Amino acid sequence: MINRIKEFFREVKIEIKKVVFPTKDELIGSTWVVIITVIIISLFLGLVDLGLSKLVGIALR
């Protein structure tokens, strides 16, 4: 059991050396893309929700 755990951590060490971490500029750029995308989608869903709630309100009168 101990040998399997040791082997696991050896493999983790090998795999983590293959990871390419983003630079600071890439990270900031990606963060802005996510923030802008979330804002756009939330505005769209808010408008859809408002429109559907108005339609349901009209249908139930």
Secondary structure, DSSP 4 states (H G I P E B T S, - for coil): -HHHHHHHHHHHHHHHTT--PPPHHHHHHHHHHHHHHHHHHHHHHHHHHHHHHHHHHHHH-
